[in-house]
Amino acid sequence: MLSPQRKLHLFSPLLSFSSTVVLLFFIPLDLISIIACILGPEKSFLPISAQFAWSYARFYSSYSHKSFNEEFKYDYLDREAEVPSNLSIINSAFHQKVKQIREASLPEPSISKVSSSAFNKRYNKLERLETMLSKARYSIREAAKNGSMISTHEDADYVPHGPMYINANGFHRSYLEMEKSFKVYVYQEGEPPMFHDGLCKSIYSTEGRFIHEMEKGNFYRTKNPDDALVYFLPFSVVAMVQYLYEPGGHDRQAIGHTLADYIGLISGKHPFWNRSLGADHFMLSCHDWGPYSTSYVPQLFNNSIRVLCNANTSEGFNPLKDVSLPEIHLRTGEITGLIGCPSPSRRPILAFFAGRLHGHIRYLLLEQWKEKDQGIQVYDSLPAGVSYESMLRKSKFCLCPSGYEVASPRVVEAIYAECIPILISDSYAPPFSDVLNWKSFSVEVAVKDILNIKKILTSISQTQYRRMHRRLKQVQRHFVINGPPKRFDLFHTIMHSIWLQRLNIQIKD
């Protein structure tokens, strides 16, 4: 008969094995519980960075092309203080979890091949869409590993190349994947003029022209909502201000309540909003009140892709999910004759600005430079007989200070005139920063350095200026309005930024 000590000795390997099994079983359950608590039980979408640890992901949440170029590393997660505290999907606990997952360097997801019949039996439509997106992410990531400033993909129209792109090869692969797979469903609910319509001239032209292109349905649009990757909310904040806001008043609640009623209508009639809590839906506005209007619907503000001209990070614009929209002032609505300028050698003016005294930045600019220097020509009102467009074309650098809001049409006006934009702003996220390296073709001047503008600009050599001019001329195509749209132009580049934000999330039924 064995003694109790001997029995314990004989069974200790079994006990050790049992303990190991228990640990292996319960530790994953604990981790799953922790993640579930962080994300919340009601959430039906996940930022994709919580699903995979991209070994190159260093910018915003996971899939902006800036992440693939070590020269332009920028870890948004290290700047939590700058993330608006009221954005529920980016709480600090979630950020910490994403950091842990990234630091763990998990292996890349494998893409398996299955027959079409087995595929159809195994996945429902949403799962098939998410699998397709997973393959697209893999393809883009592989292309981005190249790290080249020249795309290796053939393209009869245009091959992105040069330091103007954060990762030219990754951008080109992503653009081709978008053309192949991206589908948008436009909700039919709502009546013109506040829905399905918009102004195509004035300072708000970008908003109206985009809505009109989506209504035409020639690009990306699908009539079957089950085939869509994103859902467009076709309201015009500009039209709502025109029809709902009483001039001279201060009450903007009618606009917010209209948006809340509209979201209530589509979420009650269709399953897609509730499925993702709005994360795969997008709106677009070039009105200053666009961001404020969305605050009446917390899920629209916190979760949805908001495409905004007023891309102010200090007022809730979130580069983790939102898109910065170029502001373009089409005075007559005409889109021809906007491009074509003198060579760099025929620009006698160092820097130019003309504009009203809107906001403190312009006040500082005018106070410091108005009528102070022939090289830095700053006006609140141009002299009689002097053309604004001709001054742009005669200047090497165009000053683009923010007004009451951060966005300014002067940025695109400068690009059209091939005048190097000088961005003077606080908290402005320039358009298409997910693929464009703005430092290569523009100059950023901090508000505190307005006094030193001439010193900064004169320190740029003629060789460097000509290099910036060539780069500016090349990226011009991404800001040009065409009718109908052409590949890589403004419309398609806006759509590409929306596509990138959709790649950043995974929807679960």
N, C-alpha and C positions, 0 to 999 in steps of 0.2 A: 504493500500500500504506500502510495506516495504521500510525502508530507505536504502540508499547505504551501511551504516555501517552494518545494519542487514543482507542485502543480502550477504555481504562479510563474515559475521560470519557463516551464514548457509552453505555457499559453501566452507568454509575453510577446513573441513574434506576431501571434494572431491579434493580440490587443493593439500592438503597434500598427499593424495593417489596417485594422478597423478604424483606428483614430485617423489614419491618413485618409481613408475613404471618406470619413465624416467631414474632415477639413476640406477635402477637395470638393465635396458636395455643397457645403454650407457657405464657403467663402464666396463662390460666384453668386449665390443667392443674396448674400449681404451686399455685394457690389451692385447687383441689379436693384436691390431695395434702395440703396443710397442714390443711385441715378434716378430712380422713379420719384423719390422724394424731391430731388433737386428740380426735375423737370415739371413735376406736378402731375397728378393723376388725370387731369382733363386734357392734357396737351396731346394733339394728334400729329404734330410735326416736330422734327428735330433738326437743328442746325447740323449740316453734314459733317462738320468737324467733330461732332460728338459721336459720329459713327466710325470715322476713319481718321487715322493720324497721318496726314500728308507729311512726308519727310521734308517737303519744300515749303510747307504752308507757314508763312510768317506775316501775312498782311491781311487785315480785317478778319473775317471769320474763318474762311478756308480757301476760297477759290478765285480771288482776284489775281490777275497775272503778276501783280507786283510781288507776289509771294515767291516767284520762281527766279528772281534775279538777286543774287546775294549783294550786289552793289547798292540796291535800293531796299534793303531790309527795313521793315517797320512793323514791329509787333504791337498790334492794337491792344492785345491783352495786357501789355505792360503799362497801359495808360488808362486804367479803369476810372481814374478820377475825372477823365474827360467824357466818359460815357454818361448820358443823361440818366439820372437815378430812377426816373419814372418809366423806363423801358423794361417791361416785365420779363421779356425773354432774354435779357442780358444781365441778370442779377449777378452779384459778385460770387455767389456760391457756384453758379453755373460756369463762370469764368475760371474759377479755380479747378473745377472738374475738367474743363476743356484743356487747361494747362497740363494737368496730370496725364491726360490721355495722350496729348502730343509728346510730352517728355518720355512717355513709355515706348515711343517708336514702334508702334504696332506694325506688323507686316502689311504690305499693300494688299488690297482685296484682289482675289483672282477672278478672272472672267471665264466662266465655263461655257462650252458650246452644247446646246441641246437642240433636238429636232423641233421643227415648227409645230408638229402635232402634240408632242410632249409639252412644249412651251405653252400652248393654248390651254391644255388641260390643267397645267400646274398653277398658272398665274391668272388672276383676274386682271381687268384692264389697268387698274392703278398700279398693280405690282409689275405689269409689263412695262408701263411707262417708267417706273422707278428703276427697273433693270436696264432699260435703254439709257437712262441718265447715268447710271453707274458705269456703263461701257463708255459713254461720252467723257465722263470724268477721267477714266483710266487713259483714254486716248489723248486727251488734252495734257494730262500730267506727263505722259511719256514724251509728247512733243516738246513740252516745256523743259524737260531735263536737258535737252540739247543746249539750252542757254545761249543760242546764237542770236545775233542781231539781224539775221537774215533768215526768212522762212525757207524751209526745205520743201514746202509743198508747191506744186505747180498750180498756176492760176492765170488764165488768159487776161483777166481784167487788172489785177493788182496783186503784187506780192509784198506784204509788209516787211520793211527792213529799216535798220538804223536805230540809233539810240533814242529816238522819239518814242519807241515802244519799250515797255518794261521787259517784255519777252515777245519778240516778233513771231517766233515759231509757235509759241503757245497761243498767242492771239489768233494767228491764222488758222490753226487747227480748231480752235474754239469757234471761230466764225464759220468754218465749213461744217462743223457739227450742228451749229444753230440752223444753218440753211437746210440741212438734211432733216432735222428732227423737231424744230420748235414750232408749236402750234398754240394759237391764242383763241380763246372763246370770248366773244363780246356779248355781254348781257343785253337782251332785247328790251328789257324793262326801261321805262322812262320815256318822256316825250320831248322833242325839240321845243324851245331852243336851249333849255338847260341841260338836256341830255342828247347825245348823238350829234352834237353840233358845236361850233366854236368859231371865234374870230380868226380870220387868216391874214389879218394885217394889224398894225399897231405893235406895241411892245410885247403883246401876248400872243404873237403869231405862232410860236412853237407849239403852244397848247392846241390851238384850233386846227393847224395843219396835221398834227398827229392824229387827232380825233377823226378828221376827214379821211385820212389814209386808211385807218382801221375800219371805217364805215364802208369804204370802197371794197375792202376785202381781197385785194390783189396779192397781199403778202401775209403769210403766216396764219391767217385767220382760218378757223375751222367752224363749221356749223354744228358739229357734234361735240358737246361739252365733255363727253367721256374721253375724247381724243386729245383734249387740251392739257398743256403743261402749266399754263397760267390763264387767269380770267381777268378781263379788262372791265373796269367800272367806268362807263363812258359819260361821266358828268363833267361839266365845265364850270369851274369855280368863277371864271370871268363872267359867264352868263348869269350865274347865280347872284353875283354882286350886282350885275346890271338890273336884274328883275326882282330881287328880294331885298336889297339893301336900300335904305332911305338915305339919300345924300345929305350930309351934314349931321347925321345921327352917329351914335356910337354903339348901336346894338347889332351885333353880327350873329345873334342866336338863330335867326331864321335860316341862315345858310347851314349852320351846324345841325339844326333839327331836320332840315331837308335831307342831309346826308345820312343822319341816323335812321330816318324813315326808309330811305332807299336801301340801306344795308339790311334793315329789318325785313323789307319786302323780298329781297333776293335770298336771304338766308332762310326765310320761311318757305319759299317756293322751290329752291334748289338745294341739293345736299352738299355742294362743294365748299361753301363758306364754313359751315359747321365742321366739315371733315378736317380742315386745316386751320381753323380759327382765323381764316383770312390770309394765311402766310403765302399762298400761291395766287393771291389776287394783287392787282396793281391799279393805281390811279395816277393821273398825270395832271400837273397844274403849273402854270407859269405866273399865276397871280401871287402877290405878296401874302395874301391871306390863305393860300393853299395849305400850308402846314397847320395853321391855327384851326382851320375848318375841320381837319381830320381828327383833332383832339376830342371832338364830340362823340367819336366812336373809338373807345380805347383799343379794341382789337385792330382797327384800321391804322391807328397811330403807332401801336406797339409791334404789330406782326406783319402787316401788309407791306408790299414794295411801294414806296411813295416816290414817284418820279417828279422832282421839284426843281424849279429855277432857284427858289429861295433856299439854297442848300446850306443852311446855317447850323453848324454842329453845336452851337451854344443854345439853340432853341429846339433841340430834339431831332434834327436831321442825323440819321444814324447810318454811317457808311457800311455797317455790317449788313444792312438790308435795303437801304434806300439808294436812289440813283439821282445824281446831279444832272440837271437838264440845262443846256445852253439857252440863254435868253437872247432872242434875235428880234430886232426892231425892223419890221417891214412896213415902212411908212405908207406905201401905196398897195401893198400886197404883191407887187411884182417880185419875181425871183430871178430875173435875168439882169445882166449887167452889173452884178455885185462884185465880181472878181476881175482882176486885171490891173496891175500896178507898175510903177516905174521900178527900175533896178535899184539895188542898194546904193549905187554911186550917185544917184540923182535924188538924194534925200538930204537937203541942207539943214533941216531942223533936228536937233538932238531928241527932244521929247515934247509931246503935245497933250493937252487936255482942254476940253471945253464942256461945261455942264453947270447945271444949277446947284445952288448951295443946299444940298440935301445931306443931312447927317454930319456928324462931327469930323469924319475923316476928310471929307471935301473941304470943310471949314479950315482944317489944319493945312491942307494942300494949298488952298487959295491964299491963306494968310502968309504962308511961307514963300510962295513962288509967283503969285500974280504980279505982273509988271516988274519983276525983280531981275530977270535974266533972259537974254535973247535966245539962249540955248534951250531953256526950259520954258516953253510958251504955254501958260495956263490962263484960261479965261472962264468967267462965269457967263459971259455973253460975247459972241464973236463980233468983231467990227463989221459994219455994213459992207456988203460986197465980197466978204470972205466966205468961201465955201468950206463947210465942215469936212466933206469927203476929200476935198483937195488938200486940206491940212493933214489928214490922216496919211494920204499918199506921199506927202513931202517929208514925213517924219520917220526917223529910224525907230524910235520907241514911242509907244502910246500908253499914257498913264490911264489905268483902269481902277480908280478908287471906288469902293462901295459907297452907296448912298444911304437912304434910310434902311434899306435891306442889303444883304451881302452881294446879291447878284447884280450884274450890270451888263447891258447889251454892248458896251464898249469892248468887251473881251472878244466877241465874235466880229465886231466891226474892225478891230485891229487885225484879226486873223485874215479877214477878207482883203484888207488893204496891205497885207504882208508887212505890217508894222509890228515889231516885237511887243507883245503885251507885257505891261508892268502891273502885276497884281498887287494892289494895296488894300488889304482887308484884314479883318479879324474873323476867324472861325469859318472861312469859306472853303468848301470842298469843290475844287474845279471840276468841270464836266469830264467824264471818261477817264478819271484818274485810275480806274481799274486796269486800263491798258496803256494809257499815255504817260510818258515821263515828262511832265510839264517843265521841269528844270532845264531840259535840253532845248526848248524853244521859247521860253518866257523867263521873266525875272520876277521873283517875289520880293517885295519890299515891306518890311514890318512897319506898322503905323508909327512906331517910335523913331523910325529912320527916315521919315519924310524929309527932315532937314538935310539928310545926306544923299538925296536922290542923284544930284549931279555927280557927286564923287563916286557913287556906285556905278553909274552908267559910263562915265569916262574911263573907269578902270577896265571896261570890256574892250579888248583889242579889236582892230578892224577885222582881223582874221576870224576871231571868235564871233563877231557880229555877223559876218557873212555866212558862217557855219550855221548859226541860229536861224538866219533868214532862209537858208535852204531847207532846214528842218521844218520851219513854220509853213513853208509853201507845200511841203509834202503832206503834213497832217491836215492841211486845209480841207482836203476831200471829206474828212469826217464831220465837218461843220457846214457843208454845202447843202442847200435845199434844192432838190430836183423834183420835177413833175413830169412823169412819174418818178418815184425814187430809183436810184441806181445803187449798185452794190458798193458797200463801204461808205455811203454818204450819211448825212445826219440821221435820217429815219432808221436806216439799218444799224447804225452805231448805237442809237438809243435802244433799239431792240436787243442788241448784243449785251448791253449793260443789264437789261432786265433778265435776259437769258442767264448771265453769270450769277445774278442773285437767286434765280430759281435753282441753279446747280448747288447753291449753298445750303439747301434744305432737303429733307427727305420726308415725304408725306406718308402717313400710315393710316389705313382704313380703320 
